[in-house]
């Protein structure tokens, strides 16, 4: 991350899928995961609106840097 190397290793799209699966499983059991929800929303923005789906999941750092 420090070097800004965000070549695919673990794609952000796969990370988003996993986060959504975790939230769905949590919801089925009545568990509330507010931090996971917040991170999922960030990954969704990165993947769905910023073209980051094929970048390594560490590219979430780039998304965070864009927050003011």
PDB file of N, CA, C and O in Angstrom:
ATOM      1  N   UNK A   1       0.815  -1.180   0.000  1.00  0.00           N
ATOM      2  CA  UNK A   1       0.000   0.000   0.000  1.00  0.00           C
ATOM      3  C   UNK A   1       0.866   1.253   0.000  1.00  0.00           C
ATOM      4  O   UNK A   1       0.546   2.227  -0.682  1.00  0.00           O
ATOM      5  N   UNK A   2       1.940   1.239   0.745  1.00  0.00           N
ATOM      6  CA  UNK A   2       2.807   2.407   0.838  1.00  0.00           C
ATOM      7  C   UNK A   2       3.382   2.767  -0.523  1.00  0.00           C
ATOM      8  O   UNK A   2       3.530   3.945  -0.847  1.00  0.00           O
ATOM      9  N   UNK A   3       3.706   1.753  -1.321  1.00  0.00           N
ATOM     10  CA  UNK A   3       4.272   1.982  -2.648  1.00  0.00           C
ATOM     11  C   UNK A   3       3.206   2.324  -3.680  1.00  0.00           C
ATOM     12  O   UNK A   3       3.541   2.681  -4.809  1.00  0.00           O
ATOM     13  N   UNK A   4       1.949   2.224  -3.325  1.00  0.00           N
ATOM     14  CA  UNK A   4       0.872   2.512  -4.259  1.00  0.00           C
ATOM     15  C   UNK A   4       0.687   1.431  -5.302  1.00  0.00           C
ATOM     16  O   UNK A   4       0.150   1.696  -6.378  1.00  0.00           O
ATOM     17  N   UNK A   5       1.123   0.215  -5.005  1.00  0.00           N
ATOM     18  CA  UNK A   5       0.991  -0.909  -5.926  1.00  0.00           C
ATOM     19  C   UNK A   5      -0.335  -1.615  -5.639  1.00  0.00           C
ATOM     20  O   UNK A   5      -0.470  -2.335  -4.649  1.00  0.00           O
ATOM     21  N   UNK A   6      -1.291  -1.398  -6.510  1.00  0.00           N
ATOM     22  CA  UNK A   6      -2.607  -1.965  -6.307  1.00  0.00           C
ATOM     23  C   UNK A   6      -2.971  -2.960  -7.400  1.00  0.00           C
ATOM     24  O   UNK A   6      -4.140  -3.105  -7.757  1.00  0.00           O
ATOM     25  N   UNK A   7      -1.965  -3.641  -7.925  1.00  0.00           N
ATOM     26  CA  UNK A   7      -2.220  -4.673  -8.917  1.00  0.00           C
ATOM     27  C   UNK A   7      -2.955  -5.825  -8.253  1.00  0.00           C
ATOM     28  O   UNK A   7      -2.755  -6.098  -7.070  1.00  0.00           O
ATOM     29  N   UNK A   8      -3.808  -6.500  -9.016  1.00  0.00           N
ATOM     30  CA  UNK A   8      -4.622  -7.550  -8.416  1.00  0.00           C
ATOM     31  C   UNK A   8      -3.818  -8.611  -7.673  1.00  0.00           C
ATOM     32  O   UNK A   8      -2.859  -9.180  -8.196  1.00  0.00           O
ATOM     33  N   UNK A   9      -4.225  -8.845  -6.490  1.00  0.00           N
ATOM     34  CA  UNK A   9      -3.727  -9.919  -5.654  1.00  0.00           C
ATOM     35  C   UNK A   9      -4.967 -10.556  -5.045  1.00  0.00           C
ATOM     36  O   UNK A   9      -5.160 -11.771  -5.085  1.00  0.00           O
ATOM     37  N   UNK A  10      -5.779  -9.709  -4.494  1.00  0.00           N
ATOM     38  CA  UNK A  10      -7.105 -10.063  -3.996  1.00  0.00           C
ATOM     39  C   UNK A  10      -8.028  -8.962  -4.484  1.00  0.00           C
ATOM     40  O   UNK A  10      -8.048  -7.872  -3.912  1.00  0.00           O
ATOM     41  N   UNK A  11      -8.790  -9.231  -5.529  1.00  0.00           N
ATOM     42  CA  UNK A  11      -9.594  -8.198  -6.180  1.00  0.00           C
ATOM     43  C   UNK A  11     -10.615  -7.565  -5.232  1.00  0.00           C
ATOM     44  O   UNK A  11     -11.212  -8.243  -4.395  1.00  0.00           O
ATOM     45  N   UNK A  12     -10.797  -6.270  -5.381  1.00  0.00           N
ATOM     46  CA  UNK A  12     -11.780  -5.547  -4.577  1.00  0.00           C
ATOM     47  C   UNK A  12     -13.181  -6.084  -4.796  1.00  0.00           C
ATOM     48  O   UNK A  12     -13.980  -6.119  -3.860  1.00  0.00           O
ATOM     49  N   UNK A  13     -13.494  -6.504  -6.018  1.00  0.00           N
ATOM     50  CA  UNK A  13     -14.819  -7.071  -6.296  1.00  0.00           C
ATOM     51  C   UNK A  13     -15.053  -8.332  -5.466  1.00  0.00           C
ATOM     52  O   UNK A  13     -16.164  -8.559  -4.987  1.00  0.00           O
ATOM     53  N   UNK A  14     -14.027  -9.145  -5.293  1.00  0.00           N
ATOM     54  CA  UNK A  14     -14.153 -10.357  -4.475  1.00  0.00           C
ATOM     55  C   UNK A  14     -14.294  -9.989  -3.000  1.00  0.00           C
ATOM     56  O   UNK A  14     -15.049 -10.626  -2.266  1.00  0.00           O
ATOM     57  N   UNK A  15     -13.572  -8.969  -2.572  1.00  0.00           N
ATOM     58  CA  UNK A  15     -13.689  -8.503  -1.182  1.00  0.00           C
ATOM     59  C   UNK A  15     -15.102  -8.015  -0.914  1.00  0.00           C
ATOM     60  O   UNK A  15     -15.668  -8.300   0.141  1.00  0.00           O
ATOM     61  N   UNK A  16     -15.673  -7.283  -1.858  1.00  0.00           N
ATOM     62  CA  UNK A  16     -17.042  -6.795  -1.705  1.00  0.00           C
ATOM     63  C   UNK A  16     -18.023  -7.964  -1.619  1.00  0.00           C
ATOM     64  O   UNK A  16     -18.931  -7.957  -0.788  1.00  0.00           O
ATOM     65  N   UNK A  17     -17.839  -8.962  -2.477  1.00  0.00           N
ATOM     66  CA  UNK A  17     -18.694 -10.156  -2.433  1.00  0.00           C
ATOM     67  C   UNK A  17     -18.625 -10.813  -1.060  1.00  0.00           C
ATOM     68  O   UNK A  17     -19.653 -11.171  -0.485  1.00  0.00           O
ATOM     69  N   UNK A  18     -17.414 -10.971  -0.537  1.00  0.00           N
ATOM     70  CA  UNK A  18     -17.241 -11.610   0.765  1.00  0.00           C
ATOM     71  C   UNK A  18     -17.878 -10.786   1.884  1.00  0.00           C
ATOM     72  O   UNK A  18     -18.504 -11.338   2.790  1.00  0.00           O
ATOM     73  N   UNK A  19     -17.718  -9.474   1.818  1.00  0.00           N
ATOM     74  CA  UNK A  19     -18.329  -8.612   2.829  1.00  0.00           C
ATOM     75  C   UNK A  19     -19.852  -8.719   2.788  1.00  0.00           C
ATOM     76  O   UNK A  19     -20.505  -8.806   3.828  1.00  0.00           O
ATOM     77  N   UNK A  20     -20.405  -8.712   1.584  1.00  0.00           N
ATOM     78  CA  UNK A  20     -21.861  -8.835   1.463  1.00  0.00           C
ATOM     79  C   UNK A  20     -22.341 -10.188   1.982  1.00  0.00           C
ATOM     80  O   UNK A  20     -23.386 -10.269   2.627  1.00  0.00           O
ATOM     81  N   UNK A  21     -21.590 -11.241   1.707  1.00  0.00           N
ATOM     82  CA  UNK A  21     -21.956 -12.564   2.227  1.00  0.00           C
ATOM     83  C   UNK A  21     -21.929 -12.580   3.750  1.00  0.00           C
ATOM     84  O   UNK A  21     -22.815 -13.150   4.386  1.00  0.00           O
ATOM     85  N   UNK A  22     -20.918 -11.958   4.327  1.00  0.00           N
ATOM     86  CA  UNK A  22     -20.811 -11.904   5.786  1.00  0.00           C
ATOM     87  C   UNK A  22     -21.986 -11.133   6.385  1.00  0.00           C
ATOM     88  O   UNK A  22     -22.557 -11.552   7.392  1.00  0.00           O
ATOM     89  N   UNK A  23     -22.345 -10.011   5.770  1.00  0.00           N
ATOM     90  CA  UNK A  23     -23.476  -9.228   6.275  1.00  0.00           C
ATOM     91  C   UNK A  23     -24.786  -9.994   6.139  1.00  0.00           C
ATOM     92  O   UNK A  23     -25.635  -9.934   7.028  1.00  0.00           O
ATOM     93  N   UNK A  24     -24.955 -10.715   5.030  1.00  0.00           N
ATOM     94  CA  UNK A  24     -26.173 -11.508   4.856  1.00  0.00           C
ATOM     95  C   UNK A  24     -26.274 -12.601   5.908  1.00  0.00           C
ATOM     96  O   UNK A  24     -27.344 -12.829   6.472  1.00  0.00           O
ATOM     97  N   UNK A  25     -25.160 -13.277   6.174  1.00  0.00           N
ATOM     98  CA  UNK A  25     -25.152 -14.323   7.191  1.00  0.00           C
ATOM     99  C   UNK A  25     -25.435 -13.731   8.571  1.00  0.00           C
ATOM    100  O   UNK A  25     -26.194 -14.299   9.357  1.00  0.00           O
ATOM    101  N   UNK A  26     -24.826 -12.599   8.852  1.00  0.00           N
ATOM    102  CA  UNK A  26     -25.065 -11.936  10.136  1.00  0.00           C
ATOM    103  C   UNK A  26     -26.536 -11.572  10.288  1.00  0.00           C
ATOM    104  O   UNK A  26     -27.130 -11.786  11.344  1.00  0.00           O
ATOM    105  N   UNK A  27     -27.119 -11.020   9.230  1.00  0.00           N
ATOM    106  CA  UNK A  27     -28.527 -10.625   9.282  1.00  0.00           C
ATOM    107  C   UNK A  27     -29.431 -11.828   9.526  1.00  0.00           C
ATOM    108  O   UNK A  27     -30.426 -11.720  10.244  1.00  0.00           O
ATOM    109  N   UNK A  28     -29.099 -12.960   8.942  1.00  0.00           N
ATOM    110  CA  UNK A  28     -29.903 -14.179   9.130  1.00  0.00           C
ATOM    111  C   UNK A  28     -29.915 -14.640  10.578  1.00  0.00           C
ATOM    112  O   UNK A  28     -30.858 -15.297  11.019  1.00  0.00           O
ATOM    113  N   UNK A  29     -28.881 -14.297  11.306  1.00  0.00           N
ATOM    114  CA  UNK A  29     -28.786 -14.717  12.706  1.00  0.00           C
ATOM    115  C   UNK A  29     -29.111 -13.585  13.681  1.00  0.00           C
ATOM    116  O   UNK A  29     -29.015 -13.752  14.896  1.00  0.00           O
ATOM    117  N   UNK A  30     -29.499 -12.428  13.128  1.00  0.00           N
ATOM    118  CA  UNK A  30     -29.863 -11.302  13.978  1.00  0.00           C
ATOM    119  C   UNK A  30     -28.683 -10.497  14.490  1.00  0.00           C
ATOM    120  O   UNK A  30     -28.842  -9.656  15.375  1.00  0.00           O
ATOM    121  N   UNK A  31     -27.519 -10.743  13.953  1.00  0.00           N
ATOM    122  CA  UNK A  31     -26.318 -10.029  14.377  1.00  0.00           C
ATOM    123  C   UNK A  31     -26.174  -8.740  13.578  1.00  0.00           C
ATOM    124  O   UNK A  31     -26.316  -8.743  12.356  1.00  0.00           O
ATOM    125  N   UNK A  32     -25.895  -7.649  14.261  1.00  0.00           N
ATOM    126  CA  UNK A  32     -25.700  -6.356  13.617  1.00  0.00           C
ATOM    127  C   UNK A  32     -24.203  -6.047  13.617  1.00  0.00           C
ATOM    128  O   UNK A  32     -23.552  -6.082  14.662  1.00  0.00           O
ATOM    129  N   UNK A  33     -23.665  -5.743  12.432  1.00  0.00           N
ATOM    130  CA  UNK A  33     -22.239  -5.461  12.281  1.00  0.00           C
ATOM    131  C   UNK A  33     -22.061  -4.074  11.649  1.00  0.00           C
ATOM    132  O   UNK A  33     -21.814  -3.975  10.447  1.00  0.00           O
ATOM    133  N   UNK A  34     -22.182  -3.018  12.435  1.00  0.00           N
ATOM    134  CA  UNK A  34     -22.144  -1.668  11.862  1.00  0.00           C
ATOM    135  C   UNK A  34     -20.827  -1.310  11.181  1.00  0.00           C
ATOM    136  O   UNK A  34     -20.843  -0.634  10.153  1.00  0.00           O
ATOM    137  N   UNK A  35     -19.716  -1.729  11.707  1.00  0.00           N
ATOM    138  CA  UNK A  35     -18.438  -1.422  11.065  1.00  0.00           C
ATOM    139  C   UNK A  35     -18.313  -2.166   9.744  1.00  0.00           C
ATOM    140  O   UNK A  35     -17.845  -1.598   8.757  1.00  0.00           O
ATOM    141  N   UNK A  36     -18.724  -3.426   9.712  1.00  0.00           N
ATOM    142  CA  UNK A  36     -18.699  -4.188   8.461  1.00  0.00           C
ATOM    143  C   UNK A  36     -19.618  -3.543   7.430  1.00  0.00           C
ATOM    144  O   UNK A  36     -19.296  -3.530   6.242  1.00  0.00           O
ATOM    145  N   UNK A  37     -20.750  -3.011   7.864  1.00  0.00           N
ATOM    146  CA  UNK A  37     -21.661  -2.320   6.952  1.00  0.00           C
ATOM    147  C   UNK A  37     -20.992  -1.082   6.359  1.00  0.00           C
ATOM    148  O   UNK A  37     -21.106  -0.825   5.160  1.00  0.00           O
ATOM    149  N   UNK A  38     -20.301  -0.325   7.190  1.00  0.00           N
ATOM    150  CA  UNK A  38     -19.612   0.879   6.721  1.00  0.00           C
ATOM    151  C   UNK A  38     -18.517   0.528   5.718  1.00  0.00           C
ATOM    152  O   UNK A  38     -18.390   1.183   4.684  1.00  0.00           O
ATOM    153  N   UNK A  39     -17.734  -0.491   6.013  1.00  0.00           N
ATOM    154  CA  UNK A  39     -16.661  -0.911   5.101  1.00  0.00           C
ATOM    155  C   UNK A  39     -17.262  -1.430   3.795  1.00  0.00           C
ATOM    156  O   UNK A  39     -16.735  -1.152   2.719  1.00  0.00           O
ATOM    157  N   UNK A  40     -18.350  -2.174   3.881  1.00  0.00           N
ATOM    158  CA  UNK A  40     -19.015  -2.677   2.683  1.00  0.00           C
ATOM    159  C   UNK A  40     -19.485  -1.530   1.800  1.00  0.00           C
ATOM    160  O   UNK A  40     -19.336  -1.593   0.579  1.00  0.00           O
ATOM    161  N   UNK A  41     -20.037  -0.504   2.384  1.00  0.00           N
ATOM    162  CA  UNK A  41     -20.485   0.656   1.616  1.00  0.00           C
ATOM    163  C   UNK A  41     -19.309   1.325   0.908  1.00  0.00           C
ATOM    164  O   UNK A  41     -19.443   1.775  -0.231  1.00  0.00           O
ATOM    165  N   UNK A  42     -18.168   1.390   1.573  1.00  0.00           N
ATOM    166  CA  UNK A  42     -16.975   1.954   0.939  1.00  0.00           C
ATOM    167  C   UNK A  42     -16.492   1.111  -0.223  1.00  0.00           C
ATOM    168  O   UNK A  42     -16.175   1.638  -1.290  1.00  0.00           O
ATOM    169  N   UNK A  43     -16.433  -0.202  -0.019  1.00  0.00           N
ATOM    170  CA  UNK A  43     -16.025  -1.087  -1.109  1.00  0.00           C
ATOM    171  C   UNK A  43     -17.016  -1.033  -2.264  1.00  0.00           C
ATOM    172  O   UNK A  43     -16.617  -1.094  -3.427  1.00  0.00           O
ATOM    173  N   UNK A  44     -18.306  -0.920  -1.953  1.00  0.00           N
ATOM    174  CA  UNK A  44     -19.314  -0.823  -3.010  1.00  0.00           C
ATOM    175  C   UNK A  44     -19.086   0.435  -3.841  1.00  0.00           C
ATOM    176  O   UNK A  44     -19.199   0.398  -5.066  1.00  0.00           O
ATOM    177  N   UNK A  45     -18.772   1.527  -3.195  1.00  0.00           N
ATOM    178  CA  UNK A  45     -18.492   2.763  -3.933  1.00  0.00           C
ATOM    179  C   UNK A  45     -17.239   2.600  -4.781  1.00  0.00           C
ATOM    180  O   UNK A  45     -17.230   2.987  -5.950  1.00  0.00           O
ATOM    181  N   UNK A  46     -16.179   2.031  -4.208  1.00  0.00           N
ATOM    182  CA  UNK A  46     -14.934   1.804  -4.936  1.00  0.00           C
ATOM    183  C   UNK A  46     -15.173   0.925  -6.162  1.00  0.00           C
ATOM    184  O   UNK A  46     -14.694   1.237  -7.252  1.00  0.00           O
ATOM    185  N   UNK A  47     -15.903  -0.159  -5.989  1.00  0.00           N
ATOM    186  CA  UNK A  47     -16.125  -1.125  -7.067  1.00  0.00           C
ATOM    187  C   UNK A  47     -17.162  -0.625  -8.068  1.00  0.00           C
ATOM    188  O   UNK A  47     -16.937  -0.676  -9.277  1.00  0.00           O
ATOM    189  N   UNK A  48     -18.286  -0.145  -7.569  1.00  0.00           N
ATOM    190  CA  UNK A  48     -19.417   0.175  -8.438  1.00  0.00           C
ATOM    191  C   UNK A  48     -19.341   1.556  -9.083  1.00  0.00           C
ATOM    192  O   UNK A  48     -19.923   1.779 -10.144  1.00  0.00           O
ATOM    193  N   UNK A  49     -18.625   2.485  -8.445  1.00  0.00           N
ATOM    194  CA  UNK A  49     -18.641   3.862  -8.947  1.00  0.00           C
ATOM    195  C   UNK A  49     -17.262   4.437  -9.266  1.00  0.00           C
ATOM    196  O   UNK A  49     -17.157   5.472  -9.924  1.00  0.00           O
ATOM    197  N   UNK A  50     -16.209   3.771  -8.802  1.00  0.00           N
ATOM    198  CA  UNK A  50     -14.863   4.315  -8.999  1.00  0.00           C
ATOM    199  C   UNK A  50     -13.990   3.415  -9.862  1.00  0.00           C
ATOM    200  O   UNK A  50     -12.801   3.687 -10.024  1.00  0.00           O
ATOM    201  N   UNK A  51     -14.556   2.349 -10.418  1.00  0.00           N
ATOM    202  CA  UNK A  51     -13.809   1.466 -11.303  1.00  0.00           C
ATOM    203  C   UNK A  51     -12.731   0.644 -10.624  1.00  0.00           C
ATOM    204  O   UNK A  51     -11.758   0.253 -11.269  1.00  0.00           O
ATOM    205  N   UNK A  52     -12.884   0.372  -9.328  1.00  0.00           N
ATOM    206  CA  UNK A  52     -11.843  -0.329  -8.592  1.00  0.00           C
ATOM    207  C   UNK A  52     -12.026  -1.824  -8.438  1.00  0.00           C
ATOM    208  O   UNK A  52     -11.308  -2.448  -7.657  1.00  0.00           O
ATOM    209  N   UNK A  53     -12.965  -2.418  -9.159  1.00  0.00           N
ATOM    210  CA  UNK A  53     -13.264  -3.827  -8.978  1.00  0.00           C
ATOM    211  C   UNK A  53     -12.104  -4.764  -9.245  1.00  0.00           C
ATOM    212  O   UNK A  53     -11.978  -5.796  -8.587  1.00  0.00           O
ATOM    213  N   UNK A  54     -11.252  -4.419 -10.204  1.00  0.00           N
ATOM    214  CA  UNK A  54     -10.128  -5.285 -10.542  1.00  0.00           C
ATOM    215  C   UNK A  54      -8.849  -4.932  -9.798  1.00  0.00           C
ATOM    216  O   UNK A  54      -7.837  -5.618  -9.940  1.00  0.00           O
ATOM    217  N   UNK A  55      -8.889  -3.863  -9.005  1.00  0.00           N
ATOM    218  CA  UNK A  55      -7.713  -3.508  -8.209  1.00  0.00           C
ATOM    219  C   UNK A  55      -7.648  -4.383  -6.963  1.00  0.00           C
ATOM    220  O   UNK A  55      -8.661  -4.907  -6.501  1.00  0.00           O
ATOM    221  N   UNK A  56      -6.444  -4.529  -6.431  1.00  0.00           N
ATOM    222  CA  UNK A  56      -6.261  -5.265  -5.190  1.00  0.00           C
ATOM    223  C   UNK A  56      -7.126  -4.644  -4.095  1.00  0.00           C
ATOM    224  O   UNK A  56      -7.384  -3.440  -4.114  1.00  0.00           O
ATOM    225  N   UNK A  57      -7.569  -5.451  -3.155  1.00  0.00           N
ATOM    226  CA  UNK A  57      -8.434  -4.930  -2.094  1.00  0.00           C
ATOM    227  C   UNK A  57      -7.757  -3.834  -1.275  1.00  0.00           C
ATOM    228  O   UNK A  57      -8.434  -3.074  -0.582  1.00  0.00           O
ATOM    229  N   UNK A  58      -6.443  -3.747  -1.346  1.00  0.00           N
ATOM    230  CA  UNK A  58      -5.733  -2.667  -0.654  1.00  0.00           C
ATOM    231  C   UNK A  58      -6.039  -1.305  -1.284  1.00  0.00           C
ATOM    232  O   UNK A  58      -5.736  -0.270  -0.690  1.00  0.00           O
ATOM    233  N   UNK A  59      -6.629  -1.296  -2.469  1.00  0.00           N
ATOM    234  CA  UNK A  59      -7.010  -0.037  -3.111  1.00  0.00           C
ATOM    235  C   UNK A  59      -8.091   0.678  -2.311  1.00  0.00           C
ATOM    236  O   UNK A  59      -8.393   1.840  -2.583  1.00  0.00           O
ATOM    237  N   UNK A  60      -8.670   0.006  -1.339  1.00  0.00           N
ATOM    238  CA  UNK A  60      -9.597   0.677  -0.418  1.00  0.00           C
ATOM    239  C   UNK A  60      -8.905   1.890   0.197  1.00  0.00           C
ATOM    240  O   UNK A  60      -9.546   2.891   0.519  1.00  0.00           O
ATOM    241  N   UNK A  61      -7.606   1.785   0.351  1.00  0.00           N
ATOM    242  CA  UNK A  61      -6.804   2.901   0.850  1.00  0.00           C
ATOM    243  C   UNK A  61      -6.969   4.129  -0.048  1.00  0.00           C
ATOM    244  O   UNK A  61      -7.078   5.249   0.450  1.00  0.00           O
ATOM    245  N   UNK A  62      -6.987   3.924  -1.356  1.00  0.00           N
ATOM    246  CA  UNK A  62      -7.178   5.036  -2.291  1.00  0.00           C
ATOM    247  C   UNK A  62      -8.555   5.650  -2.088  1.00  0.00           C
ATOM    248  O   UNK A  62      -8.712   6.870  -2.125  1.00  0.00           O
ATOM    249  N   UNK A  63      -9.536   4.808  -1.877  1.00  0.00           N
ATOM    250  CA  UNK A  63     -10.883   5.310  -1.631  1.00  0.00           C
ATOM    251  C   UNK A  63     -10.903   6.144  -0.345  1.00  0.00           C
ATOM    252  O   UNK A  63     -11.502   7.218  -0.303  1.00  0.00           O
ATOM    253  N   UNK A  64     -10.247   5.643   0.690  1.00  0.00           N
ATOM    254  CA  UNK A  64     -10.188   6.383   1.950  1.00  0.00           C
ATOM    255  C   UNK A  64      -9.506   7.731   1.790  1.00  0.00           C
ATOM    256  O   UNK A  64      -9.928   8.718   2.393  1.00  0.00           O
ATOM    257  N   UNK A  65      -8.453   7.780   0.979  1.00  0.00           N
ATOM    258  CA  UNK A  65      -7.755   9.039   0.758  1.00  0.00           C
ATOM    259  C   UNK A  65      -8.647  10.067   0.080  1.00  0.00           C
ATOM    260  O   UNK A  65      -8.436  11.271   0.226  1.00  0.00           O
ATOM    261  N   UNK A  66      -9.644   9.593  -0.660  1.00  0.00           N
ATOM    262  CA  UNK A  66     -10.543  10.505  -1.351  1.00  0.00           C
ATOM    263  C   UNK A  66     -11.624  11.094  -0.465  1.00  0.00           C
ATOM    264  O   UNK A  66     -12.350  11.997  -0.882  1.00  0.00           O
ATOM    265  N   UNK A  67     -11.736  10.588   0.758  1.00  0.00           N
ATOM    266  CA  UNK A  67     -12.738  11.102   1.694  1.00  0.00           C
ATOM    267  C   UNK A  67     -12.228  12.397   2.310  1.00  0.00           C
ATOM    268  O   UNK A  67     -11.092  12.475   2.779  1.00  0.00           O
ATOM    269  N   UNK A  68     -13.076  13.397   2.300  1.00  0.00           N
ATOM    270  CA  UNK A  68     -12.684  14.675   2.917  1.00  0.00           C
ATOM    271  C   UNK A  68     -13.454  14.919   4.174  1.00  0.00           C
ATOM    272  O   UNK A  68     -13.260  15.943   4.829  1.00  0.00           O
TER     273      UNK A  68
END
